[in-house]
Amino acid sequence: MRISPRGLWWLKGGLHIAFILPILYLAYLVLSDNAGGDPVQYIIHFTGMGALNSLLAALLVSPLAKYFKQGLLLQTRRLIGLYVFAYATLHITAFISLDLLFAWAFLLEEVIKRPYILVGAVAYSILLLLSVTSFMMVRKKMGKRWQQLHNWVYLVALLAPIHFYWSVKSEIIEPSIYIVICVVLVYLRKQKLAKYLPQG
Ligand code: HEM
């Protein structure tokens, strides 16, 4: 059975709810003093994991659409991608406002102390570019270059779990699992990405 346009409409509605509810839940936890002993750390962790999990969801769409022969599913990618960007924006906003307290002078010091921040910043810059070019009007204007630019999401898929792995102090099992899943999801696109690799 194929998903109908009406089914797609409902699916998109469900996805909006699935991505917005955790943000409301986080706000509730923080406002009710239930965000652990270090609420700032809690918010950075929650939104960082939200961004990474949404990214995995976005990367899963096309293999699922192919496997189940549900082409319409591909139309959910923009929506999910924009939630990746939204979660990542909340993540860095929490870092800059609540952790760094807007002390820009300390940013360089922080980057030297925690170089994984640079990896996150590169990933975020790409997400920003992908989001601002995600509109149909821009897509049409960019022609072929649009797909080339949007293939950079696979670099984000490698940088984001590396940023996660590098940021943790001891517990490396969870970030290692994320790295493996992300590498598999990128590997599934090996044919599409082959043209970017040096030809032997
Ligand atoms: C300018 C961009 C970014 C900055 C400044 C930044 C900063 C940080 C900081 C300060 C931490 C907390 C590390 C700690 O002390 O425990 C962190 C963790 C994390 N970040 Fe980012 N990040 C950025 C981009 C991203 C992006 C684009 C993603 C995902 C798409 C992401 C996902 C994560 C994850 C999953 C964690 C681990 C959460 C934890 O276990 O606490 N970050 N990041």
Residues whose N, C-alpha, C, O or C-beta is under 5 A from the ligand:
A	BS01	HEM	I44 H45 G48 M49 A51 L52 A88 I92 F95 I117 G120 A121 A123 Y124 A160 F164 S167
